[in-house]
Amino acid sequence: MNSTEFEGKWNQVKGEFKQKYGKMFNDDETFAEGKFDEVAGRIQEKTGKSKEAIREEVEKW
């Protein structure tokens, strides 16, 4: 496992935590951030791209 794959896994865990926190405190913005982190982590793990590169690609859509 290289560092990008590890970072992708970490982003998934962080995203899941943010989603739970957002649900617990009814914070839609934190929940949405968590969802993005989770999806970005999965993409990062598969492609090896950085989270910032993934964010830029999503913003272009």
N, C-alpha and C positions, 0 to 999 in steps of 0.2 A: 504494500500500500504506500503510495507516494503522498507527499504533503497536500496536494490538491484534493486527492480522494479523502484524506483525513479531514481536511477543512470542510469538504462537502458533507461528510457525516456529522461534523460538529454543527454545521448550519441547520441540518435536519433536526437535531436534538434541540437546538436553541429555538427553532421555529415552533416545534411542538410545545415547548415550555411557554413561549409567548402566546400561543393559541389558548392554552389552558388558563393562563393569567388573564387574557382578554375576556374569556368566557366568565371567569370567576368574578371579575370586577365590571363586567358589562362595558368593556372598552373595545369598541369596534376597530379603532385605529391599531391598537396593539395586536388584536387578532389578525388583522389583514397583514401586518408586518410579519407576523409569525408564519402565516400561510406562504408569503413570498419567500421567506427564509427557508422554509421546508422545501418548496419546489426548486428554488435556486440551488439548494444543497444537493438535491437529486440530480439536477442537470450538471452541476459542477462535478459530481462524482463520476458521471458517465462520460462527460466531454473533456474534463480537465481544464475548463475555462475558469477564470476568476469570477468571484461574485460581482465585481464591478463591471466586468465585460458582459455578464449575463444581464445585469440591470440596464446597461446601455442598449443592448439588443431589444429588450422588452420595451424600453421607452421609444425606440424607433418605430415599433409596430403602431 
